[in-house]
Amino acid sequence: MPEVNQRDHYFDNVKFVLIAFVVIGHVLEPLYSTSESAKALYNFIYFFHIPLFVFITGYFSKKSGKLGPYLVLYVIFETLYTLLDYYLNDRANLKFTFFLPYWVTWYLLSVILWKIALPYFTKLRYPILFASCLAVLAGYASTELGYKLSSLRSINFFPFFLAGYYMKREYFVYLFKWPVKMASAFIMILTLGLLFRYGQNLNCEWLWGSYSYSKLGSPEWYAGVYRVAIAAVSVILSLCVLSLIPTGQTRISEPGIRTMYPFLLHGFVLRIMDHQGFYRYIDTWADQMLLILFAIVITFIFSMKWVEKLCRLLFSPNLSFLYKKKSAPLSRSQ
């Protein structure tokens, strides 16, 4: 356990590893339909990186934080990504769709929804079980929620948010024992090997949590079992990742403090790369390894202090002018 007022570097390490996986996954996405190795690695990452990121977000939501900063970030970056899409794709009309999140911005909107729902679910006797049942049942919805307000994705990953909220720091200690670490490494390697060998027919859209079962081609009544199975694998792999991440201060601890910056900025780089036809030069396995290395490098770059200073106006705008000034308390006259 860390001393009082001492920063827990373990979670900084966790956040950096997760944001690196986010960028790696997005870098590999354009190769998903053309490369078996990229597809296997992409599916492997998506089994745990979103659930685990949601879990960590829930863990740090024990103190009721303000929703305003997330809402402001969402509006700013939804606008910027819409403008980029308009410019790169020569759209006929510039259309801002704030109720339909653009790519990575869905997470900001979901965080807002999770924090709004949290006080109501904590009043329930079995909140995680209730949220899990809701996530399974939501897939049967006849109306296509999909990406609208990030609603279906928010419902599907909300159990992980609640699990993080109820997680206690001392429980992590069990994951750091050497037998658990060795078992975790074995499970991770085995899962990746199985995905390379047998996972080519796995549809990544199941891992996104954005579509109903019928939209995913599984209208049968027992389709909810698939969602439960995927969630079970996600839980196991997430615990394995948490077990293998270093607990002390490392070189990734300091950049792990600023993960919001690479999360929201890397998309601009990748969209421009894709638009410029960069991926037509990616042919071999070695090219993909260099692409993964590139993803890690830009994760480091966007986590640096100079990026924080340069982009401070975007990430922490001064909105004090929107609020009323606190008036001095009136003194009572006797």
C-alpha positions in Angstrom: 0.0 0.0 0.0 1.3 3.5 -0.8 1.9 5.9 1.9 -0.5 8.8 2.5 -0.2 11.5 -0.2 2.3 9.3 -2.2 1.4 8.7 -5.8 0.5 5.1 -6.6 2.7 4.5 -9.7 1.0 1.1 -10.4 -2.0 2.9 -11.8 0.1 5.2 -13.8 1.7 2.2 -15.4 -1.7 0.6 -16.0 -3.0 3.7 -17.7 0.0 4.0 -20.0 -0.1 0.3 -21.0 -3.8 0.6 -21.7 -3.5 3.8 -23.8 -0.7 2.2 -25.7 -2.9 -0.8 -26.5 -5.6 1.6 -27.6 -3.3 3.3 -30.1 -1.9 -0.1 -31.3 -5.4 -1.4 -31.9 -6.4 1.7 -33.9 -3.2 1.5 -35.9 -3.9 -2.1 -36.8 -7.6 -1.5 -37.6 -7.2 -0.6 -41.3 -5.3 -3.9 -41.8 -8.1 -6.0 -40.2 -9.6 -7.3 -43.3 -6.4 -7.9 -45.2 -4.0 -9.4 -42.6 -4.6 -12.5 -40.5 -1.9 -11.5 -38.0 -3.3 -8.0 -37.6 -6.8 -9.4 -37.2 -5.7 -11.8 -34.5 -3.8 -9.2 -32.5 -6.6 -6.6 -32.9 -9.2 -9.1 -31.5 -6.8 -10.0 -28.7 -6.4 -6.4 -27.7 -10.1 -5.6 -28.0 -11.0 -8.5 -25.7 -9.6 -6.5 -22.7 -8.5 -3.0 -23.5 -11.9 -1.3 -23.5 -13.3 -3.3 -20.5 -10.1 -2.7 -18.5 -10.0 1.0 -19.3 -13.7 1.3 -18.2 -12.8 -0.6 -15.0 -10.0 1.8 -14.2 -12.3 4.8 -14.9 -14.8 3.3 -12.5 -12.0 2.7 -9.9 -11.2 6.4 -9.9 -14.8 7.5 -9.8 -15.2 6.8 -6.1 -15.0 10.5 -5.5 -17.9 12.3 -7.2 -16.2 14.3 -9.9 -17.7 17.1 -12.0 -19.2 16.2 -15.4 -18.4 19.5 -16.9 -14.8 18.8 -17.9 -15.9 15.6 -19.8 -18.7 17.5 -21.5 -16.4 20.3 -22.6 -13.8 17.9 -23.9 -16.5 16.0 -25.8 -17.8 19.1 -27.5 -14.3 20.4 -28.4 -13.0 17.1 -29.8 -16.3 16.1 -31.4 -16.1 19.4 -33.3 -12.4 19.0 -34.2 -12.8 15.5 -35.5 -15.9 16.5 -37.5 -13.9 19.3 -39.1 -11.1 16.9 -39.9 -13.5 14.4 -41.5 -15.1 17.2 -43.5 -11.7 18.4 -44.8 -10.2 15.0 -45.5 -13.2 13.4 -47.2 -14.5 16.5 -49.1 -17.9 16.3 -47.5 -20.6 18.2 -49.3 -21.9 19.6 -46.1 -20.4 20.3 -42.7 -22.6 18.5 -40.2 -22.0 18.3 -36.5 -23.6 15.2 -34.9 -23.1 15.6 -31.2 -25.6 12.9 -30.5 -23.6 10.5 -32.7 -20.0 10.4 -31.3 -17.2 10.4 -33.8 -14.8 7.4 -33.2 -12.8 7.9 -30.0 -15.1 10.6 -28.6 -17.7 7.9 -27.6 -15.7 7.2 -24.5 -16.1 10.8 -23.1 -19.9 10.6 -23.6 -20.1 7.2 -22.0 -18.1 8.4 -18.9 -20.8 11.1 -18.5 -23.6 8.6 -18.8 -21.9 6.2 -16.3 -21.3 8.9 -13.8 -24.9 10.0 -14.1 -26.2 6.4 -13.6 -23.7 5.5 -10.8 -25.6 7.1 -7.8 -28.8 5.2 -8.8 -27.1 1.8 -9.2 -25.2 2.1 -5.9 -28.6 2.0 -4.2 -29.3 -1.5 -5.5 -28.5 -4.6 -3.6 -26.6 -6.3 -6.5 -25.7 -3.5 -8.8 -23.1 -5.3 -10.9 -25.4 -8.3 -11.4 -28.3 -6.0 -12.4 -26.1 -4.0 -14.8 -24.8 -7.3 -16.3 -28.3 -8.6 -16.9 -29.2 -5.2 -18.5 -26.2 -5.5 -20.8 -27.2 -8.9 -22.0 -30.8 -7.9 -22.5 -29.9 -4.7 -24.3 -28.6 -6.8 -27.2 -32.1 -8.1 -27.9 -33.5 -4.5 -28.4 -35.6 -4.3 -31.5 -34.6 -0.6 -31.9 -31.0 -0.1 -33.0 -29.4 1.9 -30.3 -25.9 1.5 -31.8 -23.7 4.6 -31.7 -26.5 7.1 -30.9 -25.4 8.8 -27.7 -23.0 5.9 -27.3 -26.0 4.3 -25.5 -25.6 0.5 -26.3 -21.8 0.7 -25.7 -22.4 2.4 -22.4 -24.8 -0.2 -21.3 -22.6 -3.1 -22.4 -19.5 -1.8 -20.6 -21.2 -0.4 -17.5 -20.7 -3.6 -15.4 -16.9 -3.1 -15.8 -17.3 0.5 -14.6 -19.2 -0.7 -11.5 -16.7 -3.4 -10.8 -13.9 -0.8 -10.8 -16.0 1.5 -8.6 -16.3 -1.3 -6.0 -12.8 -2.6 -6.3 -10.5 -2.0 -3.3 -6.8 -1.3 -3.6 -5.9 -4.2 -1.3 -7.5 -6.7 -3.6 -4.9 -6.0 -6.3 -2.3 -7.6 -4.1 -3.5 -11.1 -4.9 -2.7 -10.4 -8.6 0.9 -9.6 -7.8 1.9 -13.1 -6.5 4.3 -15.0 -8.7 2.1 -18.0 -9.3 -0.7 -15.7 -10.5 1.7 -13.8 -12.7 3.0 -17.0 -14.3 -0.6 -18.2 -14.9 -1.5 -14.9 -16.4 1.4 -14.9 -18.8 0.5 -18.5 -19.9 -3.2 -17.5 -20.4 -2.3 -14.4 -22.4 0.1 -16.4 -24.7 -2.4 -19.2 -25.1 -5.3 -16.9 -25.9 -3.2 -15.0 -28.5 -2.1 -18.3 -30.0 -5.7 -19.6 -30.2 -6.8 -16.4 -31.9 -4.0 -16.7 -34.5 -5.0 -20.4 -35.1 -8.7 -20.5 -34.8 -10.0 -16.9 -34.4 -10.1 -15.7 -38.0 -13.9 -16.0 -38.1 -14.4 -13.9 -34.9 -16.3 -10.7 -35.8 -14.6 -7.8 -34.0 -18.0 -6.0 -33.8 -18.9 -8.3 -30.9 -16.0 -6.8 -29.0 -17.0 -3.2 -29.7 -20.3 -3.6 -27.9 -22.1 -1.2 -30.3 -24.6 -3.5 -32.0 -27.6 -5.6 -31.3 -27.5 -9.3 -31.7 -29.6 -9.2 -34.9 -27.3 -6.6 -36.3 -24.4 -9.0 -35.6 -26.0 -11.8 -37.5 -27.2 -13.7 -34.4 -31.0 -13.2 -34.1 -31.5 -16.5 -32.2 -33.0 -16.4 -28.7 -29.8 -17.6 -27.0 -27.5 -15.0 -28.5 -27.1 -13.4 -25.1 -24.9 -16.4 -24.2 -22.3 -15.1 -26.7 -22.3 -11.8 -24.9 -21.8 -13.5 -21.5 -18.9 -15.7 -23.0 -17.1 -12.6 -24.4 -17.5 -10.8 -21.1 -16.0 -13.8 -19.3 -13.0 -13.9 -21.5 -12.6 -10.1 -21.1 -12.7 -10.4 -17.3 -10.0 -13.2 -17.3 -7.7 -11.3 -19.7 -8.1 -8.1 -17.9 -7.1 -9.7 -14.6 -4.1 -11.2 -16.4 -3.0 -7.8 -17.8 -3.4 -6.2 -14.3 -1.2 -9.0 -12.9 1.6 -8.5 -15.3 2.0 -4.7 -15.1 4.9 -3.5 -12.9 3.8 -2.2 -9.5 6.6 0.3 -8.9 7.9 3.4 -10.6 9.1 2.8 -14.1 9.8 4.8 -17.3 6.1 4.7 -18.2 4.9 5.9 -14.8 5.4 9.6 -15.6 3.8 9.6 -19.0 1.0 7.5 -17.6 -0.2 10.6 -15.7 -1.3 12.2 -19.0 -3.1 9.5 -20.9 -6.0 11.7 -21.9 -3.7 13.5 -24.4 -2.6 10.5 -26.5 -6.1 9.2 -26.3 -7.7 12.2 -27.9 -4.8 13.3 -30.1 -3.6 10.1 -31.8 -6.8 9.9 -33.9 -5.8 13.0 -35.9 -2.5 11.3 -36.9 -4.1 8.0 -37.8 -6.9 9.6 -39.9 -4.4 11.7 -41.8 -2.2 8.6 -42.4 -5.1 6.6 -43.7 -6.2 9.5 -45.9 -2.7 9.8 -47.4 -2.7 6.1 -48.4 0.0 5.1 -45.9 -1.3 1.6 -45.4 -0.7 0.6 -49.0 2.9 0.3 -48.0 2.3 -2.1 -45.2 2.8 -5.6 -46.7 4.9 -7.8 -44.5 4.9 -8.9 -40.9 8.0 -6.7 -40.3 6.0 -3.7 -41.6 3.3 -4.4 -39.0 5.9 -4.6 -36.2 7.2 -1.2 -37.2 3.7 0.1 -37.2 3.2 -1.2 -33.7 6.5 0.5 -32.7 5.2 3.7 -34.3 2.0 3.5 -32.2 4.1 3.2 -29.0 6.3 6.1 -30.0 3.4 8.5 -30.6 1.8 7.4 -27.3 5.0 8.4 -25.6 5.2 11.7 -27.5 1.6 12.7 -26.8 2.1 11.9 -23.1 5.0 14.4 -22.8 4.8 17.6 -20.7 5.4 19.9 -23.7 2.3 18.5 -25.3 0.3 19.1 -22.2 1.5 22.7 -22.2 0.9 23.2 -25.9 -2.7 21.8 -25.8 -3.7 23.1 -22.4 -6.2 25.5 -24.0 -8.0 22.5 -25.6 -7.9 20.1 -22.6 -8.3 22.6 -19.8 -10.1 25.7 -21.1 -10.9 28.4 -18.6 -14.7 28.4 -18.3 -14.9 30.5 -15.2 -16.8 33.2 -17.1 -19.7 30.8 -17.4 -20.3 30.6 -13.7 -21.6 33.1 -11.2 -19.2 34.6 -8.9 -19.6 33.5 -5.3 -21.1 36.4 -3.3 -19.8 37.2 0.2 -21.9 35.8 3.0 -24.3 38.3 4.5 -23.6 39.3 8.1 -26.4 39.1 10.6 -27.2 42.3 12.4 -28.2 41.7 16.0 
